[in-house]
Amino acid sequence: MYLVDTNIFLELLLEQEKANEAEDFLRKVPTEHLHVSDFSLYSIGIILFKLKKHEVFSEFVSDVFVKGGVTLLRLSFFDFDSVVRASEKFNLDFDDAYQYALAKKYGLRIVSFDSDFDKTDLGRLVPSQTTPE
């Protein structure tokens, strides 16, 4: 079970350098094993809207959540102390601390191109290190 970080989707949606690796991962792992934070969804929306890619965002939501069945997860207000602790303990910015706290709460492996997770006890996997489970 994986928590897919924002940058995995952005690589693909913005056709960046690691888009093929991201796409291979998203194709090989069953969607019921994929989870995305609400923070990632909103971040993707903010970036795509800024780039005037409104239709890309609509297609993303439809493909990933509506048709794809990927699970959207969020933290409650009671979980934010764990975000603060993660930030302080591992020197993470807010978005990485949020992802870390969510992965910890739900027992998920973080899939990300962001090496900041390497300094945590959870670590991270890059897409090519994952298995279909």
Summary of the structure (lengths in Angstrom):
residues: 133
radius of gyration: 14.2
end to end distance: 7.9
largest distance: 39.1
contacts: 400
relative contact order: 0.21
helix: 62%
strand: 11%
